[in-house]
């Protein structure tokens, strides 16, 4: 069995995991970053980087690296309701459209340049905690691996480790993590890139019975289409992923018109299920939780990637303090929970409200009229569902 040691083990190499791994390595710590997936890979994501996300990247020295990927400037949004009514809104600051396939790869490179040991294609089997820290059992290419680390950080997504054998979950923590937003609704998320769709500097959101789909330009003549669908309204497990999008277009004439000349790009399709939205963040479950492990905001808010990055930014200095012996594990847990609650509770609550309002087909005409008469109200709702700029 291969045996490794590190100061910190980060479990999950998405945005949050990559950022905190780099941040700790920049402080001189030996960090191992583990993910069961191989990279680069396509992932269900709106691929929309808000200005708030950009402020976090800048604070950790990553903004220039991301700008080298030539993200598409996005300044406007267009909302199309189920009944065909639509409104246009100017975004509160320039956002970016960018492919997760390329973004994850760039963040991994930045982490490796800082000295992080990246181990992809490595599945975590169990996580245990004792007086000396954590030991993680994993498998890489079918071979067992054991990793010892003083600190372990979970950035493994919303569903990946809900029942991890040997993990230090408590029953109460599990209930909090699995508690959904509002009624018990399990969604399915699907995504694909298309060519042949011209959006300019706009992101578009289409609502229909059973869900919604967002379109965002991501460069190289591509548009990312990502949909959140109520599984009760889109039955048919095992169907081709594109068939879900085709059915969505049948339910929304404006979307069908927009995608009429679209050509799906092979290899860019992905799906995730179940997607459960949460109203409040969960900061700790035996180890700190980052990204989707901590919170999942309604995708229509456009701040999911920002929240993932921000959770890492809030946790990184506390992890550093713990490794230096300046914080105990309970102090780390308490402070991180307080900071996550302070920054995330408002956006998650307002995101819940927006999700309910915009997903209700009957409310379309009312919202359309209200937003047209009071456009600042719509802008304020959008702003309330977003994080404040990092350090602001």
C-alpha positions in Angstrom: 0.0 0.0 0.0 1.3 3.4 -0.9 1.6 5.7 2.1 1.8 9.5 2.0 2.0 12.3 4.5 1.1 16.0 4.1 0.3 19.0 6.2 -3.1 19.3 4.5 -5.3 17.1 2.3 -7.9 18.8 0.2 -10.6 16.4 -1.0 -12.1 17.6 -4.2 -10.2 19.6 -7.0 -13.0 21.9 -8.2 -12.8 25.6 -7.8 -12.9 25.7 -4.0 -10.5 22.9 -3.5 -8.0 24.3 -6.0 -8.1 27.7 -4.5 -7.6 26.6 -0.9 -4.9 24.2 -1.9 -2.9 26.9 -3.6 -3.5 29.4 -0.8 -2.1 26.9 1.8 0.8 26.0 -0.4 1.6 29.7 -0.8 2.0 29.8 3.0 4.6 27.1 2.8 2.4 24.0 3.7 2.8 20.6 2.0 -0.6 20.1 0.4 -2.2 17.2 -1.4 -5.2 17.8 -3.7 -7.3 14.7 -4.5 -10.1 14.2 -6.9 -11.8 11.0 -8.2 -12.2 12.6 -11.6 -9.6 13.0 -14.2 -9.1 16.5 -15.7 -9.8 18.4 -17.7 -13.5 17.5 -17.9 -16.8 19.1 -18.5 -19.1 19.7 -15.6 -22.6 20.9 -15.1 -22.1 24.6 -14.4 -23.5 27.9 -15.7 -19.9 28.9 -16.5 -20.7 32.4 -15.4 -18.1 34.2 -13.3 -19.6 37.2 -11.5 -17.7 40.3 -10.5 -17.7 39.0 -7.0 -15.9 35.9 -8.1 -13.3 38.0 -9.9 -12.6 39.9 -6.7 -11.8 36.7 -4.9 -9.5 35.5 -7.7 -7.7 38.8 -7.6 -7.1 38.5 -3.9 -5.3 35.2 -4.3 -3.2 36.2 -7.3 -5.3 34.3 -9.9 -7.0 37.0 -11.8 -4.3 37.4 -14.5 -4.1 33.6 -15.0 -7.8 33.4 -15.6 -7.8 36.5 -17.9 -5.3 34.7 -20.1 -8.1 32.3 -21.0 -9.8 35.2 -22.7 -13.2 35.0 -20.9 -16.2 36.6 -22.7 -17.4 39.9 -21.2 -21.1 39.7 -20.1 -22.9 42.9 -19.2 -26.6 42.2 -19.8 -29.2 39.6 -19.0 -32.4 38.6 -20.7 -35.2 36.8 -18.8 -37.9 35.0 -20.7 -40.9 33.8 -18.7 -43.0 30.7 -19.4 -45.7 32.8 -21.0 -43.3 34.6 -23.4 -43.0 37.8 -21.5 -39.4 39.0 -21.2 -37.3 41.7 -19.5 -33.8 42.9 -20.0 -31.5 43.9 -17.1 -28.1 45.4 -17.0 -25.8 43.4 -14.8 -24.2 45.1 -11.7 -20.7 45.0 -13.1 -19.0 43.1 -15.9 -19.2 39.3 -15.5 -17.3 36.7 -17.5 -18.4 33.7 -19.4 -15.8 31.0 -19.3 -15.6 27.2 -19.8 -15.1 25.1 -16.7 -13.1 22.7 -18.8 -10.4 25.4 -19.2 -10.9 27.1 -15.9 -10.3 24.0 -13.8 -7.2 23.2 -15.8 -5.8 26.6 -15.2 -6.4 26.6 -11.5 -4.8 23.2 -11.2 -1.7 24.5 -13.0 -1.6 27.5 -10.6 -1.9 25.1 -7.6 0.9 22.9 -9.0 3.1 25.9 -9.6 2.7 26.7 -5.9 3.9 23.2 -5.0 0.5 21.4 -4.5 0.6 17.7 -5.2 -2.4 17.0 -7.5 -3.7 13.4 -7.5 -6.6 13.0 -9.9 -8.4 9.7 -10.7 -8.1 9.0 -7.0 -11.2 7.9 -5.1 -11.5 8.6 -1.4 -12.8 5.5 0.4 -12.9 6.7 4.0 -11.8 9.5 6.2 -10.9 9.0 9.9 -9.9 11.5 12.6 -7.8 10.9 15.7 -5.5 13.0 18.0 -2.8 13.2 15.3 -5.1 14.5 12.6 -6.7 12.7 9.7 -6.0 9.6 7.8 -7.6 9.1 4.4 -8.0 5.8 2.7 -8.2 6.0 -1.1 -7.7 4.1 -4.3 -5.7 5.2 -7.3 -5.8 3.1 -10.4 -7.3 0.3 -8.3 -4.4 0.4 -5.9 -4.9 1.2 -2.2 -3.4 4.4 -0.8 -3.2 5.8 2.7 -2.6 9.5 3.4 -1.8 11.0 6.7 -2.5 14.8 7.2 -2.8 17.1 10.1 -5.7 18.9 8.4 -8.3 17.6 5.9 -10.7 19.8 4.0 -13.8 18.6 2.1 -14.5 20.2 -1.3 -16.0 17.1 -2.8 -19.4 18.5 -4.0 -22.9 18.4 -2.7 -23.6 14.7 -3.2 -20.3 12.9 -3.5 -19.7 11.9 0.1 -23.1 12.0 1.8 -22.6 8.4 3.0 -18.8 8.0 3.0 -17.8 5.0 5.1 -15.7 5.9 8.1 -16.2 9.6 7.6 -16.7 11.7 10.8 -20.3 12.6 10.0 -22.8 13.1 12.8 -26.4 12.4 12.4 -27.4 16.0 13.0 -24.8 17.3 10.5 -26.1 14.9 7.9 -29.6 16.2 8.4 -28.5 19.8 8.0 -26.4 19.0 4.9 -29.3 17.2 3.2 -32.0 19.7 4.2 -33.3 21.1 1.0 -34.5 24.6 0.1 -38.3 24.8 0.7 -40.2 21.7 -0.3 -38.4 18.4 -1.0 -37.5 18.8 -4.6 -34.8 16.8 -6.3 -33.5 18.4 -9.5 -31.4 17.2 -12.3 -28.8 19.4 -13.9 -27.8 19.0 -17.5 -25.3 20.9 -19.6 -23.9 21.1 -23.2 -21.9 23.5 -25.3 -23.4 24.6 -28.6 -22.1 26.5 -31.7 -24.3 28.5 -34.0 -25.8 30.7 -31.3 -24.9 34.4 -31.1 -25.5 36.0 -27.7 -23.2 39.0 -27.8 -22.5 40.2 -24.3 -25.7 38.8 -22.9 -26.6 35.9 -20.6 -30.2 34.6 -21.2 -32.5 32.7 -18.9 -35.5 30.8 -20.1 -38.3 29.6 -17.8 -40.7 26.8 -18.6 -42.9 24.2 -16.9 -40.6 22.1 -14.7 -37.4 24.2 -14.8 -35.2 26.7 -16.6 -32.2 26.9 -18.8 -29.5 29.5 -19.0 -27.4 30.4 -22.0 -24.0 32.0 -21.6 -21.2 32.7 -24.1 -17.9 31.0 -23.2 -15.6 32.0 -26.1 -14.4 30.3 -29.3 -17.9 30.6 -30.8 -19.4 28.5 -28.1 -22.4 29.0 -25.9 -22.9 27.0 -22.7 -26.5 25.8 -22.1 -27.2 24.6 -18.5 -30.6 23.6 -17.3 -32.0 22.8 -13.8 -35.0 20.5 -14.2 -37.5 19.2 -11.8 -37.2 15.4 -12.1 -40.9 15.0 -11.5 -41.6 17.0 -14.7 -38.8 15.5 -16.8 -39.2 11.8 -16.3 -37.0 9.3 -18.2 -33.8 8.2 -16.5 -31.3 6.8 -19.0 -32.4 9.2 -21.8 -29.7 10.9 -23.9 -28.8 14.2 -22.2 -29.6 16.3 -25.2 -33.2 14.9 -25.2 -33.8 16.8 -21.9 -32.8 20.0 -23.6 -34.9 19.2 -26.7 -37.9 18.7 -24.4 -37.2 21.9 -22.6 -37.2 23.8 -25.9 -40.6 22.3 -26.8 -42.0 23.8 -23.6 -40.6 27.3 -24.3 -41.1 28.7 -27.9 -38.5 31.5 -27.4 -35.9 28.9 -26.4 -36.8 26.7 -29.3 -36.3 29.7 -31.6 -32.9 30.6 -30.0 -31.6 27.0 -30.4 -33.0 26.4 -33.9 -29.6 26.7 -35.5 -27.6 25.4 -32.6 -25.2 22.6 -33.1 -24.2 20.5 -30.0 -20.5 20.1 -29.5 -19.6 16.5 -29.0 -18.1 15.6 -25.7 -19.3 18.7 -23.8 -22.5 17.1 -22.3 -22.7 16.3 -18.6 -25.4 15.7 -16.0 -25.7 15.6 -12.2 -28.5 14.4 -10.0 -30.0 14.9 -7.5 -29.4 18.6 -7.1 -30.8 19.8 -3.8 -30.8 23.5 -3.1 -30.2 24.6 0.5 -31.4 27.7 2.4 -28.5 28.0 4.9 -24.8 27.0 4.7 -23.3 24.0 6.4 -19.8 24.8 7.5 -18.5 21.7 9.2 -19.1 18.0 9.4 -16.1 16.5 11.2 -14.0 18.6 8.7 -14.6 21.9 7.0 -16.9 21.9 4.0 -16.2 24.1 0.9 -18.1 24.8 -2.3 -21.2 22.8 -3.0 -20.4 20.7 0.1 -21.3 23.8 2.1 -24.0 25.5 0.1 -25.8 25.3 -3.2 -27.5 28.5 -4.3 -30.2 28.5 -7.0 -28.2 28.5 -10.3 -30.4 31.3 -11.7 -28.6 33.7 -9.3 -25.4 33.3 -11.2 -23.2 33.2 -8.1 -22.4 29.6 -7.6 -18.8 29.8 -8.7 -18.4 32.9 -6.6 -19.7 31.1 -3.5 -17.4 28.2 -4.1 -14.3 30.4 -4.4 -15.4 32.6 -1.4 -15.8 29.5 0.9 -12.2 28.7 0.2 -11.1 32.3 0.8 -12.9 32.3 4.2 -11.5 29.0 5.3 -7.9 29.4 4.1 -6.6 31.7 6.8 -8.2 29.6 9.5 -6.7 26.5 8.1 -3.3 28.2 8.1 -3.9 29.3 11.7 -4.7 25.8 12.8 -1.7 24.3 11.1 0.5 26.9 12.9 -1.0 25.9 16.2 -2.7 29.3 16.7 -6.2 27.8 16.5 -7.7 24.6 17.9 -10.0 22.5 15.8 -13.1 23.7 17.7 -12.0 27.3 17.2 -11.5 26.8 13.5 -14.9 25.2 13.2 -16.6 28.0 15.1 -14.9 30.9 13.3 -15.5 29.3 9.9 -19.2 28.7 10.6 -19.6 32.3 11.8 -17.9 33.8 8.7 -19.7 31.5 6.3 -23.1 32.4 7.9 -22.3 36.1 7.8 -21.5 36.1 4.1 -23.8 33.4 2.7 -27.0 33.5 4.7 -28.4 36.6 3.0 -27.6 35.5 -0.6 -29.0 32.0 0.0 -32.2 33.4 1.5 -32.7 35.9 -1.3 -31.7 33.2 -3.8 -34.5 31.0 -2.4 -37.0 33.8 -2.9 -35.9 34.4 -6.5 -36.0 30.7 -7.3 -39.6 30.5 -6.0 -40.7 33.6 -7.8 -39.1 33.0 -11.2 -39.9 29.3 -11.3 -43.6 29.8 -10.9 -45.2 29.9 -14.3 -48.3 31.7 -13.0 -46.2 34.5 -11.6 -44.6 35.4 -15.0 -47.1 38.1 -16.1 -47.1 39.7 -12.6 -43.3 39.7 -12.3 -42.9 41.0 -15.9 -45.2 43.9 -15.1 -43.6 44.6 -11.8 -40.1 44.6 -13.1 -41.0 46.8 -16.1 -42.5 49.3 -13.8 -39.8 49.1 -11.2 -36.6 47.9 -12.9 -34.5 48.9 -9.9 -36.5 46.4 -7.8 -35.3 43.6 -10.1 -31.7 44.9 -9.9 -31.9 45.0 -6.1 -33.2 41.5 -5.9 -30.4 40.3 -8.1 -27.8 42.2 -6.0 -29.3 40.8 -2.7 -28.7 37.3 -4.0 -25.0 38.0 -4.6 -22.0 38.1 -2.3 -20.3 41.4 -1.5 -16.9 41.9 -3.3 -14.2 40.1 -1.4 -12.7 42.3 1.2 -15.3 44.9 0.6 
